[in-house]
Amino acid sequence: MNELSHFVDGQRVAGKSGRFADVTNPALGEVTARVPLASRAEIDDAVARAARAQVGWGNTNPQRRARVMMAFGALINENMDRLAELVSREHGKTLPDARGDVQRGLEVVEVCMGAPALLKGEFTDNGGPGIDLHSMRQPLGVVAGITPFNFPAMIPLWKMAPALACGNAMILKPSERVPSTSLMLAELLKEAGLPDGVLQVVNGDKEAVDAILDNETVQAVGFVGSTPIAQYIYGRAATNGKRAQCFGGAKNHMIVMPDADLDKAADALVGAGYGAAGERCMAISVAVPVGAETADRLIAKLIPRIEKLKVGPYTSGEDVDYGPVITAAARQRIEGLIASGVDQGAELVIDGRGLSIQGYENGYFIGPSLFDRVTPAMDIYREEIFGPVLCTVRADGYEDALDLIMDNPSGNGTAIFTADGDTARDFAHRVNVGMVGINFPIPVPLSYHTFGGWKKSAFGDLNQYGPDAFRFYTRTKTVTSRWFSGIREGGEFSFRAMD
Ligand code: NAD
């Protein structure tokens, strides 16, 4: 059995707590490794070491830190296939999808190569007689990143790259289901020139997270995961006086207007609903066709497309559309939700339950499911399914469709498919959701914009990556200075140069 480790002070370190979690290959349904779960003492030790390392790193000029990012970016590119293989093995997503996972993280590293410009301060000359003001962005010190299973490369990179580029040290606690990618990224950062101790990868579960939240040295916490845990972490971090941004779960709707190109809308829904087995926080899980005719035509176009989807292990080549879900428990939960949808009166148009793939009978595969005539009271609408299940909620008109989204407690992403610019603009302006797509199903903003949901999809302030990340991982100090080169006359300063 492969025993994984932590990565502390630039090297792999065995766990000392005696507690472990199994890491599985979801396509095989087999345990491939076990990962140590850090104790409170191990977290406190890693934080103390990080605090020592941060002093020098925080004083390193931003251009040098940017050079480490440049070298890191080059190493990620060189190791793209190895990283993608690790992602696929522990997560189950297809190799092209895993490469996308690494690539979208790499793009954030690329933005961090511009750290010197992003960290520039502000200056006011002669704000008063002989008085100048300047503000600078200083690192926070030791910060923490706590990440989910569904993007083993991208989200740890969203956390570590801006935090480190700003001069902080980071304690990264990746999901215990997919720890290997973060460990490899830490090794690549060391190779890129990051001083030992500046990035500590500490594996663990709730005990490790609580230790991070209670540690007084940790100044800020960036979390991504499910809504209940995001809310819990935000509350505990804030109570302990930390800066926190905690991104939670989602229920993303896509409105399909009667004037939309229905072939393109159906293609988009299949990709956004079933890609990565629906395990994306930006997946579209609710289709909202406007009008009965649009709904009937849309369902008719979806059925053959969904029936063509190929589900399988990442090892079977590039023609597989999606892989297994993360665990046996996740599959059981998703199949249970599908059963509840049937019980509560939704129309199950395509049933993906009970899929078995030859040679991979123990894998956690689920075929694609499609529901029609879902209502907001049903569990399949109220819960984040996080699986390959698309629910259709029929709306009578555009305002009804918009109300549905506005009333939903989540606000991560949404989309509208329409040929009408007025409707699209109205939607983008009024909808209370953080990321909006117009004829674009998964509107994940590019790395130099910024990513974040509204409502119960995010707790705290500022978004992930882009300029917001540089604000989150620094604090502003403003200096007001006066030099006595002026001559006081009647209580006023006048400058010699002006005399
Ligand atoms: P999760 O909430 O179960 O776990 C996320 C992290 O929290 C992991 O590191 C885990 O170890 C830790 N954790 C779990 N339970 C904990 C507890 N009781 N106390 C303290 N820490 C705990 O989420 P997941 O299943 O790994 O990821 C899927 C979820 O993440 C989905 O809800 C998805 O929508 C969401 N997500 C959100 C975004 C976003 O940016 N909004 C992005 C990706 C995923």
Residues whose N, C-alpha, C, O or C-beta is under 5 A from the ligand:
A	BS01	NAD	I146 T147 P148 F149 N150 K173 P174 S175 E176 G204 D205 K206 V209 V224 G225 S226 T227 I229 F247 G248 G249 A250 C281 S457
